[in-house]
């Protein structure tokens, strides 16, 4: 079992973020030790890392909650979960393509500047 501080450090999150995800019911309420300190399992750390991944792709807390609820409902929800993850993957791929295009434009501008052009 891990304390909230250990979990936060392992997941690269602030302690407040771990508490936030617990309040939003994205993370099951932690077990407590004799001093009433939160205790988490390795599986909960892995789940927090996935939450962090999903947030990094731009998925909202509400969408992650929907995904979490589908996971909790069992394997009958696999098609819906697959669709959610595929949709998020496509959004991320679209963003990557947009960033690549922006990078090309910046390179073109730099090339003009290196040639001495003023625009």
N, C-alpha and C positions, 0 to 999 in steps of 0.2 A: 504494500500500500504506500501511496505517495501523498505528501502534504500538498496543500494548494500552492505553496511556494515552489516546491519541486516540480509540480505539474506545469506551472506557469513558465518556469525556466526551461523545462524540456520541450515545451510546445512553442517557446519563443513569444509568449503572450504576457501581458500584464496580469497581475492577480485580479484586478478589477474586471478584466475581460473574461476570465474564467467565471467569476461570479455573475457577470452579465449573461453569459451563455447559459448558466444554470437558471437564472431568473427567467430567461426566455424559453426555458424548457427544452433547450437543445442538448443539454447535458443532464443526465439523471441526478437528482439530489444526492449529494455526496454522503457516504457513510461518515460517521463521527467517531472519534476516539474518546477516551475517558475524560479528556479536557475539552471536549466539544469542538475539536479541530476537524476540518474537513479532511477526508481521506479518499483517494482516487486509485483506480486500478490502471494497469498498463493499457488495457483496452480503452479506457476513457481518455488516456493520453493520445492514443492513435486516433480516436474520434475527434479530439480537439485539433489535431494536426490536419485532419481532413476538413474540418470546419474552416480552419485557417486557409487551406488551399482553395476551398470554394469561395470564401470571401475575397481572396486574392484574384479570382477570376471575375469578380464583380457580382457574384450572386448575393442577393439581399438576405437579410436575416429571416425575413418571412418565407422566402423560397427555401432556405435551408431548413426551416421549421417544417415546411411541407414535406421535404425530402426525409427528414428525421421521422416524422409521423408515419410516412410510408414504410420506412425500414422497420419501425416498431410493429406495424401491421402484418409483417411477414412476407413470405415469398410470393404470395398472390399479387403483390404490388410491383413485382419486378418490371413489367412493361412500363408502368408509369415512372418508375425510377430511371429506367434506361432512357426514356424520353426526356426527362428533366436534365440528366447528365449530358445527353447528346445535344440538347438545345444550348446548354451552357458551353459545351465544347465548341459549337459553331460560333457562338458569340465571341469566344476567345479567339478563334481562328480569324474571324472578321476583324477584330481589333488588331491582331498581329499584322494582317495584310494592310490595314490602314497605317500602322506604324512604319511598315516597310516603305509605303508610298511617301510618308513624311520624311523618312530618312533619305530617300532618293532626291526629294526636293531640296533638302538641306545640302546634300552633296553637290547638286547642280549649282546652287547659289555659291557655295565655297569655290567651286571650279571657276565660276565667273570672277569672283573676287581675286583668286590667285592669278588670273589672266589680266588683272588690272581694270576690269570693268567696274563701273560704279553702281550698278543696279542689281 
